[in-house]
Each structure stands twice: as C-alpha cells, then as structure tokens.
Amino acid sequence: MFDHIVGYAEIKRHLKEDIKQGTIQTPLVFSGSPLSARMTMALELARLLHCDEHGAAACSCRRCVQHQLLRNQELYIIGERSTLEDIHYFLKALANAQGTSAQAHGETISTENHNKRRNTLKQMVMLRLAIFLKRFDTIILSKKRKSQVETVYQQLFECLHTPLSDEFPISLESIHRGVNSIAAYQTPDVESIRLVQEQCYYRGSNKHKLVLIENLNTLSMTVMHTLLKFVEEPPESLHIIATAQERPRHAQNLASRFHWLYLSTRSDEEQKMVSTSYFGKEASSLQALLVDADTSTFVEQLCDSFFVELDNQNGEFWRLMHTMDLKKSEEISLAILKKLPSKATGKYAPKLPALIRVCKESLQNIHERNVSSRSAIEEVYQHVK
Ligand SMILES: [Zn+2]
C-alpha cells in the first residue's frame, strides 16, 4: 500500500490504518505542488478502496488489474490535468528508444534490455494517456464536448488496447498532437458534472463508486457550485477524492467539506530517488527534467506557441506557466517578455505595449493569487483582441 510513492511516511501510515479498519474519511483532497505525487496518491487510494483482496502492491485481483490502465467502470475522473509535459516527455523518450536498435549512447545493450526499456517507456506513455483520457470517457461527457473530441478520443483510446510488444495504431507524433488538440476541453462543464452525478446515483454494482477530481482549485465557479450540492449530499457508497495545488480561496464553502492532506516538499534525497527511479537520471527538481533544460530553445518554442494560442485560444501556454515552479517561471517569463517584440508582427505589432503589460500581470497573478490558467488566458485575450 503506497509503497511505490517516495516520502510522506506519516500520511501513508494514517491512510493504511484507516483503510485496514474501514474508517477512511472522504471527501478528501491531496494537496501539494505539481509533481508532488498528488495524483499518484489519489489513484493508489482509489485502487485500495476497490481492491477485492488486501491491497498488496502486486495484487492480481480483477479490479486491481483493471485499475492498471484505469479500465475500472466505477471510477470517474474529472478536472484539468495540470502537467501534460509528462506524456510528452515519455513520448519523446520512447521515440528515441524506437530508432536506436541495440546501440544506445555509444554503448551496446542487449536486444533483451533494449526491448525491456522500450516496454517500460511504452507503459509509462500508456498509463499517462489512460489518466488523461479518463476524463473524456463518453458517458460523462456533455453532448457539445463529445462532438468536439470524439474522433481524437477514439484514436487515442485505441492505443490503450495495443499489447506492449506491438506498435501503437497511430504514430507517436499523432499521439502528441491528439493530446494537445483535446487538452483545452478537459475542464468540466456543468453538464458533465451532472452526468457524473447521474452515474453515481445509479446503483449498477455492489462496489463503491469513486469520483476523482483533479485540480479542485482550477474548476470554474459554476462547476464548483454544482459540485457543492453533490459533495454535501453524496449518494451512499460513493467516495470523492480530489487533488489540489492549494485551498481554493474563492470557494471556501466547497473546500471546507473536504478533509485536507498536505503533501509537503520532499527532501533533496527523496527528490533524487524519485527522479532516478522515474526518469532514469538524477535531478533535484523534477520540473527541470520535464521542461527542457535548454531554456533558450524552450523560450523560443513558448513564444511561438504564445502567438499561435492568441489565434486559436488553446490554453497550453498558460497551463505550462501555471505548473512551473516559481523561480523557473520567473526566469522564463522574463526571457519571453524580452523576446516578444521581435515576435509580435502583423496585427499584433501595434498591440505590443499592452500585450507585454497584460502578460506581466497575468504571470504574476498566476503565482500570487493562484489564478487558473484558464482565467489568465481569458484576461490576456480580452486586452489584445
Ligand atoms: Zn486487488
């Protein structure tokens, strides 16, 4: 139970005890910074609440096997996934491992080890894809959303059914593009919350249903309002587990219904353990690994994506700034602001001074007031459109 998660000994000990005694208190929320394993904790708790056996790490009961790629029908995930970089990171690593046969980095590795590495990476991609796609599950998707994401969703979903040794039905590049193209639709609307509720009131199985809300603090006010009733009077046999970066200040009512577990910062030693086991290299900051270490290339890419987004209103740029640690995002936002003048051409050129001012304010707001990436992007659009 929770053994694969590094750190948080105290919290894990309490959770284990509560699970064994059947006294676990929900709704509960795992709160912590990005990459603090909030979602991993939440998913492990979900597995333990559903397990037919005693929740051993390698349990092979039907429900634990289903849970590996989140095929569990009684589990619903809603909310905005804050780090999509991890999917992209492993897609890139998998692409690199794809071409180089038994020769990697100048050293010869056996074909067997090479295949093993590829399978591990593929598994990493599939798990992240499963977590991402779960919120597009067609039975909890409003009609409008369904029509917007269905084709891409089906394509990506098929990837979760390919055996480890086979190639994905679409290219890694298409997976990358597909994920980006539907990412903007992941924040739930009121209709999808109602659909989740409907499913939870329907008693189709004798097992607990489970709703996992990712990033509670980035939900819109109307969605939080709809959720409040549900959280106040949940149907019998429902567990609600959430993750959050911090307590949503604008929705104290909802926040106070949850039992809050704070995942504090890991020690340097623990951080290194995570990065080595997870990414195969040592680093004190996981974010630094995900975000390309070469800041100038990264800034270049961000600047370009910023202007693309001004045209198509995809929220990826702000989402990224939102998930970065403060120091890194300050460094990057300064570099971006310096670069903007050379990039703002055509219709954006006359708006440059306003653009820079609003960007500065938004970046500050994101961190100081913990404004969601969606609100930040809306603020900028209002000023430059
Ligand atoms: Zn089990």
Boltz pocket constraint, residues with backbone or C-beta under 6 A from the ligand:
constraints:
  - pocket:
      binder: B
      contacts: [[A, 47], [A, 50], [A, 51], [A, 52], [A, 53], [A, 54], [A, 55], [A, 56], [A, 59], [A, 60], [A, 61], [A, 62], [A, 63], [A, 64], [A, 65]]
      max_distance: 6.0
